Amino acid sequence: MRKRIYLPQPMLHPDGEELLRKECDIVLASELDEADRGAALASAHGFSGGVAVDAALMDRAPNLEVIGFPGSGYEAIDVAAATDRGICVVYAAGSQYTAVAEHALGLALSVAKRIGYSDRFLHREKRFIDRSVFTGDGWPGFPHEISGKTVGLLGFGFIGRDLARKCRAAFDMRVLAYDPYFDPVEAERQGVTLYRTRSELPQLLAQSDFVVLCLPLNDETHHILGAAELEAMRSDAVLINVSRGGTVDEVALEQALRTGAIAGAGLDVFDPEPTRDNHPLFDLENVVLTPHIGGWVEEALPRLAVTAAREMLMVLRGERPTRIANPQVWDDPSRRVRGIEDPQ
């Protein structure tokens, strides 16, 4: 008997579904009547989709072995509830790192070169803006080059390493990185100065022209940049956040931007999301904002779908997945996974 995977919506790319169909039966909610969806969910061994999954949904799926999320983060999944029920949660980390690294550079350039500011001015005023606007102290002031500057990366995973490479190769930037888990020998080989303890973080911040957050959100990283850390940054520094909004204390950030404690920011993420209407950050001219689109590029869609599918299949075969949010489930002897059965 082949195992069944329930998809509340089609996967981001057909390549993911094609991979799953080779070993499992796929049940698409869109092809079922409302009355039949409950029964299909109850018989499912896997569940995948870019939707929230809470304890109530899991309880409607007593055979569930794995939940796959087609993204680098998995905040939409109640991981604690899944762990309590012996369900593995897998995700697609590493599928969007190039896009996010590019977006971080785009935000940095937009703030430093006053691209965002100029664009908003011209669209709003419908008239040419003279270069004399970019003079003197305060914002907007002169635009700046980023070549030869120092970038401090918080997080040195897929995104951080790709961004470091781009910063060095394209802009000859000096790269500092904070990551408690990265190998210092490998960091040195890559030409990156590594900081591994929170006590060293102010040193990194004080040296950086650009500070880029590209780390996951968890208990260790929540508000890793608060009032004290923002105060440690240079007054001419720019903060870029392409990770998760909760890594920064938004109230402290708004205050730092208003008072000139830091020069500007480029933000692709908010806390919470979706953020509220008329957010105070929307009023600040020294901020460039995008609505969490950094990783959502067309080229990444097949990678997201295939990676999520591959990780799910590993669990259903009884193989340890490489991207698992709750690894303790794997070692639990009561784990439900028994491996995909041979249809013969």
N, C-alpha and C positions, 0 to 999 in steps of 0.2 A: 504494500500500500504506500503510495506516494504521499508525502506530507503536503499540507495546504498552507498557502500564504494569503492572507487577507489584505487587500489594498483598498483603503478608503477612497483613494483617488489614483489615477494613473501615475506611474513614476515620472520623474523629471525628464527621463529620456527612455525610449523603447529598448535601448541596449540593456538596461537593467532588468526589465521584465523578460527579455529574451534569455538572459542568463539564468534567471530563476526558473523559467519554464523547462529548462533542460533537465531539472531534477525534481521539481515540485509542481503541484497544481496551483494555479493562480486564480483567486476569486476577486473580481472587481466589484466593489459596492455599486458602482454606476450601472452595472448590468443586472442588478437584482431589484426586486420590489422591496419596499420598506419592511414588509413582513418577513422576507427571506434573509434579510441582512443579519438579524440576531442569530439565527441558526448557523449561518456561515461563519460568523465571528466565533461562536461557541465551539466550532469544530476546527478552528485555525490553530496551526502550530507556530506560525510567524505572522507578524504584523509590520507593515512598513508604510510610511507616509509622512509628509511634512505637516502633521497635525498634532495637537496636544493629546497626550495619552495619560489619563489619571487612573487612580486605583479602581474607580467604578467601572471603567472600560475593561481593565484587566480582569475584574471579577466576572465579567460577561464572557471571558475567553479562558475557561479553565484548563485548556490544553496548550496554552501559549508557552512557547519555549524561548522565543527571541522577539525583540522589538528592534527594528532597524530604523535609524533616522538619517535622511539624506542630507546631512550637513556636518560642519566641523564642530558645532556645539549641539547640545542635546537638552537644553533647558526646558523644552516643551514636554519632556518625559519626566514623570515622577519616578526617578531612579530608586528612591528609597522603597516605594511601594513595589516596584519590580523586584528589587532584591529580596524583600520579605516574601515574595511569591515564587522565588527561584527562577525568575525570568532574566535572561541576559539582555542587556541593552548595548547595541552596537551602533556605530556611526561612521561618518565618511571623512574623518580628518585627513588632511593632506590633498584633498581634491581641488581646493580653491586657493592654495597659498600664493601662486603666482599672481592671480587677480588681486588679492588683498594687498600684497606687497606693492603692486603697481598703484593701487588706489592710495596707499599711504604716501607714496611719492607724489601722486597727483595732488593730494591735500596739502602736502608740504610746499610744493611749488605754487599752488593757488594762494596760500597765505603769504609766503615770502615774496612772491612776485606781484602781489596785489591783484591777481587775476580775478578772484571772486569779488573783491571790492569794486574793481573797475567795471566788471560785467553788470553787477547790480546797479551801479550808478547810471550807466548808459541806458540800460533798459528802463530804469525808473524815470530819469530826467529826459531821455530822448534827445540828448545833446552831447557834444564832444567834451571830454574832460581834459583840461589842460595839464601838462606835466607839472605846473607850479603847485598843483594839489599835493604832489608827492614830495614835499620839502618840509623841513623843520622838525621839531620834536613832536612826540605823540603820534597817534594814529591818524591818517595812514602812514605819513612819513615816507622816506625813500624805500622803494623795494630793495630786496637783497638777493645776492647770489646764494646758492646753497653749496656750490663747489668748494671743496676744501674745508667745509665746516665739520663739526662733530655731531654725530647722531648717537643718542643713547637709546638702546632697545630694551624694553622690559618684556622679557620672554624671548627665548632663542630656539624656538621650535621650527616647524616648516616655514612659517611666514617670516620669522625673524632672520633665519639664515638666508633666505632668498632676498630679503630686503637688504641685508648686510652686503651681499654680493653685488646687488644693483647699486647701492650707495658707493661702494668702493670703485667698481668698474666704470660707472657712468659719471660720477661726480667727485671722485678722489676724496671721499669723506673719511674721516677717522671714525671708527665704529667701537662703541662701548656696549656691553650687554650685561643685563642682570638676569641670571637664571640659576637657581640653587641646584639644579639637576644636570646641568650640562657639563661635559668633560672639559676641564680647563686646558688639557693638553691639545684637544681638538680645536678649542677656541683659539689658542695661540697659533696653531697651524693655519687657521683661516685668517689670521691677522686681526683678531678681535680681542680687546681687553675685557676679560670676564670678571664680573662681580657676583659672588654667590651667597652673600648674607644680607639680610635686611639692614643691618647696621652700616653696610657699605653703600647703600642706595643713595644717601645724600651726596656722596662723592661723585657718583655717576651724574646725578641731576645737576650738580654745580658746574660740571664741565660741558654740558650738552647744549648745543644751539637748537637742536630738535630732540624732543623726547617722544618716542613712539611706543605705544602700548600694543603688544601683539601676543598676549598671553590668555589662557583660559580663565573663566570666572569660577572661582571656588572659594572655600573659606580662607585660604591663604592669600588670595589676590583681591578679595572684596575691599574696595576703597584703598588699594595699595598706594594710590595717590590721593592723599587728603590734604588738609590745610598745611601741615608741617612740611610735607614733601613739595607742595607747590611753592611754599616759601623758600625752599632750598634751591629751586630753579632760578636761573638767571632772568633778569627783568626783560632781556631781549630774546628770550627763548620762546619756542613755539611747541605746543603740545599737540600730538596727533594720536587719536584713539581709533583703532580699527579692530579692537578686540571685543569687549562687551562694556556697556555703559556702566555697570556696577563696579568696574575696576577703579572708577574715579568718583570722588565725592563731588557731585554736580553743584551743590550749594557753594562749596569752597572754590570750585573752578570758576563759577560765575563771578564770585567776589574777586578772585585773582585777576580775571580779565577786565573787570570794571576799574580796579584800582591801579592797573599797570604792573602788578607783581610779575606777570608774564606778558609777552607781547601779543600772543594770538593763539588760536587753536584751530585744528581741523578735525571734525568729529563725524564719524560714520555711524556711531552707536549712542544710545541714550539709556537712561535708567529711570523708569521702566520703558519698555516698548510695547505698543506705540506710546510715544511721549504725549503729554497733554498739549492741547491747543494753547497758543500764546505763551509758550515756554519762554522764560526770560532770555535764554540764549539766542532766541530768534531776533532779538533786538540789537545784538552786538555786531558792529561792523568788522571787528577784528576776529570774527569766527566764520569759517566756511563749514557748511553743514551738508551732509547727504544722508538719506534715509535708509541706512544699513544695506547699501547696494554694493559694497566693495567686492564681495566674492561672487555676486550673482551676474556672471558673464555667460554668454552662450557657450563658450568653449568648455566651461566647467560642468555643464549639465550632464553630459554622458559620464564623466568621471564620478560625479556624485552618485548617480544611479547605479553604476556598475560597482563602485566600492561598497555601497550599502548592501547591494545584493550579494556580493562576494562574502562579506562578513556574516550575513545571515546564513548563507549556505554552509559556512564553516561550522557554525553552531549546530545547525540541523544535522550535519554529518557526524557530529561528535568531536569535531576538531576545535582546538582553542583558537578563538578569533584574535586578530592583531589589534583591533580597535574596539575595546570593550570598556564601558563606563563603570561597570560593577564587577571587577574581576573576582571578588570574593564569592560570587555565585558559582563560578566555574569549579571551585574547589569544594563546594558543598555536596556531600554525598547524596542529598535528597534532590539534586538537580534533575529536572525533567528530561533533559536531552538524552536520547538513546541512539541517535544516528539515523540518517535516512535509510529506510529499508529498501532492499533490492526488490524491484517490482516483479522479478521472476520468482 
